Amino acid sequence: MTRQSITFLKYISIIQRNTNRYFDLSLESDQIGSGQQFFLLRIHENKGITMNDLAQMGSFDKGTVTKAVQKLIEQGYVRMTVDKQDKRVRHLYTTEQAKQVVEHIYELRDTWNDQITAALTPDERQTVFALLERMAQGSCAVLNSLSESKGEENENEPNE
């Protein structure tokens, strides 16, 4: 079998690193970075979400979610409430203070997507999106299968 010297993963990695850097630089004044913006948007879009649901939604481990949410709470962007039926469950909500930051993140995301796809036609943009979505689904299926074969629970789904 011939080994590829360069794979598509190289380019996905470059885009991901540059995207993280873009959000880190752009959100510096809001005192959050690329890591927290994902969680802030998911909490905003899913009022009352739990940390466990956040972990599953983004295929993150619980420690990563806990650390990101704690920073958002410290910044005053998220509040946590205890579930009335199960005191172990915590629900997350964005605060009034988060509204401007959330809108800023949406604007940044739209601008970034437009900028990195500026050289593509609208049809090419749709094709790239569809292909990446299928690749993400395939990667989740492979990882779920591997996790199951090792006796682990893993509900990976491709999400933003």
BAMI-589594 format. One record per residue (C-alpha): residue number from 1; residue in one letter; x, y, z. Coordinates in steps of 0.5 Angstrom, whole numbers, plus 500, padded with zeros to 3 digits. Layout:
BEGIN
<gumar kolba="NUM" markol="A" xx="X" yy="Y" zz="Z"/>
...
***
This chain:
BEGIN
<gumar kolba="1" markol="M" xx="500" yy="500" zz="500"/>
<gumar kolba="2" markol="T" xx="503" yy="507" zz="498"/>
<gumar kolba="3" markol="R" xx="503" yy="512" zz="504"/>
<gumar kolba="4" markol="Q" xx="500" yy="519" zz="502"/>
<gumar kolba="5" markol="S" xx="505" yy="524" zz="504"/>
<gumar kolba="6" markol="I" xx="500" yy="529" zz="505"/>
<gumar kolba="7" markol="T" xx="493" yy="528" zz="507"/>
<gumar kolba="8" markol="F" xx="486" yy="532" zz="507"/>
<gumar kolba="9" markol="L" xx="487" yy="532" zz="515"/>
<gumar kolba="10" markol="K" xx="493" yy="537" zz="514"/>
<gumar kolba="11" markol="Y" xx="489" yy="542" zz="511"/>
<gumar kolba="12" markol="I" xx="483" yy="541" zz="516"/>
<gumar kolba="13" markol="S" xx="488" yy="542" zz="522"/>
<gumar kolba="14" markol="I" xx="491" yy="548" zz="519"/>
<gumar kolba="15" markol="I" xx="484" yy="551" zz="518"/>
<gumar kolba="16" markol="Q" xx="482" yy="549" zz="525"/>
<gumar kolba="17" markol="R" xx="488" yy="552" zz="528"/>
<gumar kolba="18" markol="N" xx="487" yy="558" zz="524"/>
<gumar kolba="19" markol="T" xx="480" yy="559" zz="526"/>
<gumar kolba="20" markol="N" xx="482" yy="558" zz="534"/>
<gumar kolba="21" markol="R" xx="487" yy="563" zz="533"/>
<gumar kolba="22" markol="Y" xx="482" yy="568" zz="529"/>
<gumar kolba="23" markol="F" xx="477" yy="567" zz="535"/>
<gumar kolba="24" markol="D" xx="482" yy="568" zz="540"/>
<gumar kolba="25" markol="L" xx="485" yy="574" zz="537"/>
<gumar kolba="26" markol="S" xx="478" yy="577" zz="536"/>
<gumar kolba="27" markol="L" xx="475" yy="575" zz="543"/>
<gumar kolba="28" markol="E" xx="480" yy="578" zz="547"/>
<gumar kolba="29" markol="S" xx="477" yy="584" zz="549"/>
<gumar kolba="30" markol="D" xx="471" yy="579" zz="551"/>
<gumar kolba="31" markol="Q" xx="476" yy="575" zz="556"/>
<gumar kolba="32" markol="I" xx="474" yy="569" zz="552"/>
<gumar kolba="33" markol="G" xx="477" yy="565" zz="547"/>
<gumar kolba="34" markol="S" xx="476" yy="560" zz="542"/>
<gumar kolba="35" markol="G" xx="475" yy="554" zz="547"/>
<gumar kolba="36" markol="Q" xx="469" yy="558" zz="550"/>
<gumar kolba="37" markol="Q" xx="465" yy="561" zz="544"/>
<gumar kolba="38" markol="F" xx="463" yy="554" zz="542"/>
<gumar kolba="39" markol="F" xx="460" yy="553" zz="549"/>
<gumar kolba="40" markol="L" xx="457" yy="560" zz="550"/>
<gumar kolba="41" markol="L" xx="453" yy="559" zz="543"/>
<gumar kolba="42" markol="R" xx="451" yy="552" zz="545"/>
<gumar kolba="43" markol="I" xx="448" yy="554" zz="552"/>
<gumar kolba="44" markol="H" xx="445" yy="560" zz="548"/>
<gumar kolba="45" markol="E" xx="442" yy="556" zz="543"/>
<gumar kolba="46" markol="N" xx="439" yy="551" zz="548"/>
<gumar kolba="47" markol="K" xx="437" yy="554" zz="554"/>
<gumar kolba="48" markol="G" xx="437" yy="550" zz="560"/>
<gumar kolba="49" markol="I" xx="442" yy="545" zz="557"/>
<gumar kolba="50" markol="T" xx="446" yy="540" zz="562"/>
<gumar kolba="51" markol="M" xx="454" yy="540" zz="562"/>
<gumar kolba="52" markol="N" xx="453" yy="532" zz="560"/>
<gumar kolba="53" markol="D" xx="449" yy="534" zz="554"/>
<gumar kolba="54" markol="L" xx="454" yy="539" zz="552"/>
<gumar kolba="55" markol="A" xx="459" yy="534" zz="553"/>
<gumar kolba="56" markol="Q" xx="456" yy="530" zz="548"/>
<gumar kolba="57" markol="M" xx="454" yy="535" zz="543"/>
<gumar kolba="58" markol="G" xx="461" yy="537" zz="542"/>
<gumar kolba="59" markol="S" xx="464" yy="530" zz="543"/>
<gumar kolba="60" markol="F" xx="468" yy="533" zz="549"/>
<gumar kolba="61" markol="D" xx="470" yy="530" zz="556"/>
<gumar kolba="62" markol="K" xx="467" yy="532" zz="562"/>
<gumar kolba="63" markol="G" xx="473" yy="536" zz="564"/>
<gumar kolba="64" markol="T" xx="474" yy="540" zz="558"/>
<gumar kolba="65" markol="V" xx="466" yy="542" zz="559"/>
<gumar kolba="66" markol="T" xx="467" yy="544" zz="566"/>
<gumar kolba="67" markol="K" xx="473" yy="548" zz="565"/>
<gumar kolba="68" markol="A" xx="470" yy="552" zz="560"/>
<gumar kolba="69" markol="V" xx="463" yy="553" zz="563"/>
<gumar kolba="70" markol="Q" xx="467" yy="555" zz="570"/>
<gumar kolba="71" markol="K" xx="470" yy="560" zz="566"/>
<gumar kolba="72" markol="L" xx="464" yy="563" zz="563"/>
<gumar kolba="73" markol="I" xx="461" yy="563" zz="569"/>
<gumar kolba="74" markol="E" xx="467" yy="567" zz="572"/>
<gumar kolba="75" markol="Q" xx="466" yy="572" zz="566"/>
<gumar kolba="76" markol="G" xx="459" yy="573" zz="568"/>
<gumar kolba="77" markol="Y" xx="456" yy="570" zz="561"/>
<gumar kolba="78" markol="V" xx="453" yy="564" zz="564"/>
<gumar kolba="79" markol="R" xx="449" yy="562" zz="570"/>
<gumar kolba="80" markol="M" xx="448" yy="555" zz="573"/>
<gumar kolba="81" markol="T" xx="441" yy="553" zz="577"/>
<gumar kolba="82" markol="V" xx="440" yy="546" zz="580"/>
<gumar kolba="83" markol="D" xx="435" yy="541" zz="578"/>
<gumar kolba="84" markol="K" xx="429" yy="541" zz="582"/>
<gumar kolba="85" markol="Q" xx="428" yy="534" zz="581"/>
<gumar kolba="86" markol="D" xx="435" yy="531" zz="581"/>
<gumar kolba="87" markol="K" xx="440" yy="536" zz="585"/>
<gumar kolba="88" markol="R" xx="446" yy="533" zz="582"/>
<gumar kolba="89" markol="V" xx="444" yy="536" zz="575"/>
<gumar kolba="90" markol="R" xx="446" yy="543" zz="573"/>
<gumar kolba="91" markol="H" xx="442" yy="547" zz="568"/>
<gumar kolba="92" markol="L" xx="446" yy="552" zz="564"/>
<gumar kolba="93" markol="Y" xx="443" yy="559" zz="562"/>
<gumar kolba="94" markol="T" xx="446" yy="565" zz="558"/>
<gumar kolba="95" markol="T" xx="446" yy="572" zz="562"/>
<gumar kolba="96" markol="E" xx="444" yy="579" zz="560"/>
<gumar kolba="97" markol="Q" xx="451" yy="580" zz="560"/>
<gumar kolba="98" markol="A" xx="452" yy="575" zz="554"/>
<gumar kolba="99" markol="K" xx="448" yy="578" zz="549"/>
<gumar kolba="100" markol="Q" xx="453" yy="582" zz="546"/>
<gumar kolba="101" markol="V" xx="458" yy="577" zz="546"/>
<gumar kolba="102" markol="V" xx="454" yy="572" zz="543"/>
<gumar kolba="103" markol="E" xx="452" yy="577" zz="537"/>
<gumar kolba="104" markol="H" xx="459" yy="578" zz="536"/>
<gumar kolba="105" markol="I" xx="461" yy="571" zz="536"/>
<gumar kolba="106" markol="Y" xx="455" yy="570" zz="531"/>
<gumar kolba="107" markol="E" xx="458" yy="576" zz="527"/>
<gumar kolba="108" markol="L" xx="465" yy="573" zz="527"/>
<gumar kolba="109" markol="R" xx="463" yy="566" zz="525"/>
<gumar kolba="110" markol="D" xx="460" yy="569" zz="519"/>
<gumar kolba="111" markol="T" xx="465" yy="574" zz="517"/>
<gumar kolba="112" markol="W" xx="470" yy="568" zz="518"/>
<gumar kolba="113" markol="N" xx="466" yy="563" zz="514"/>
<gumar kolba="114" markol="D" xx="466" yy="568" zz="508"/>
<gumar kolba="115" markol="Q" xx="473" yy="570" zz="508"/>
<gumar kolba="116" markol="I" xx="476" yy="563" zz="508"/>
<gumar kolba="117" markol="T" xx="471" yy="561" zz="502"/>
<gumar kolba="118" markol="A" xx="471" yy="567" zz="498"/>
<gumar kolba="119" markol="A" xx="475" yy="564" zz="493"/>
<gumar kolba="120" markol="L" xx="470" yy="559" zz="492"/>
<gumar kolba="121" markol="T" xx="463" yy="559" zz="488"/>
<gumar kolba="122" markol="P" xx="457" yy="558" zz="492"/>
<gumar kolba="123" markol="D" xx="456" yy="551" zz="489"/>
<gumar kolba="124" markol="E" xx="463" yy="550" zz="491"/>
<gumar kolba="125" markol="R" xx="462" yy="552" zz="498"/>
<gumar kolba="126" markol="Q" xx="455" yy="548" zz="498"/>
<gumar kolba="127" markol="T" xx="460" yy="542" zz="496"/>
<gumar kolba="128" markol="V" xx="465" yy="543" zz="501"/>
<gumar kolba="129" markol="F" xx="460" yy="543" zz="507"/>
<gumar kolba="130" markol="A" xx="456" yy="537" zz="504"/>
<gumar kolba="131" markol="L" xx="463" yy="533" zz="504"/>
<gumar kolba="132" markol="L" xx="466" yy="535" zz="510"/>
<gumar kolba="133" markol="E" xx="459" yy="534" zz="514"/>
<gumar kolba="134" markol="R" xx="459" yy="527" zz="511"/>
<gumar kolba="135" markol="M" xx="466" yy="526" zz="513"/>
<gumar kolba="136" markol="A" xx="465" yy="528" zz="520"/>
<gumar kolba="137" markol="Q" xx="459" yy="523" zz="520"/>
<gumar kolba="138" markol="G" xx="464" yy="518" zz="518"/>
<gumar kolba="139" markol="S" xx="469" yy="519" zz="523"/>
<gumar kolba="140" markol="C" xx="463" yy="519" zz="529"/>
<gumar kolba="141" markol="A" xx="461" yy="512" zz="526"/>
<gumar kolba="142" markol="V" xx="468" yy="509" zz="526"/>
<gumar kolba="143" markol="L" xx="470" yy="512" zz="533"/>
<gumar kolba="144" markol="N" xx="463" yy="510" zz="536"/>
<gumar kolba="145" markol="S" xx="464" yy="503" zz="533"/>
<gumar kolba="146" markol="L" xx="471" yy="503" zz="536"/>
<gumar kolba="147" markol="S" xx="469" yy="505" zz="543"/>
<gumar kolba="148" markol="E" xx="463" yy="500" zz="543"/>
<gumar kolba="149" markol="S" xx="469" yy="494" zz="541"/>
<gumar kolba="150" markol="K" xx="473" yy="497" zz="547"/>
<gumar kolba="151" markol="G" xx="466" yy="497" zz="552"/>
<gumar kolba="152" markol="E" xx="466" yy="504" zz="552"/>
<gumar kolba="153" markol="E" xx="460" yy="509" zz="552"/>
<gumar kolba="154" markol="N" xx="461" yy="514" zz="546"/>
<gumar kolba="155" markol="E" xx="455" yy="518" zz="543"/>
<gumar kolba="156" markol="N" xx="459" yy="522" zz="538"/>
<gumar kolba="157" markol="E" xx="455" yy="526" zz="533"/>
<gumar kolba="158" markol="P" xx="458" yy="531" zz="528"/>
<gumar kolba="159" markol="N" xx="456" yy="538" zz="531"/>
<gumar kolba="160" markol="E" xx="459" yy="545" zz="531"/>
***
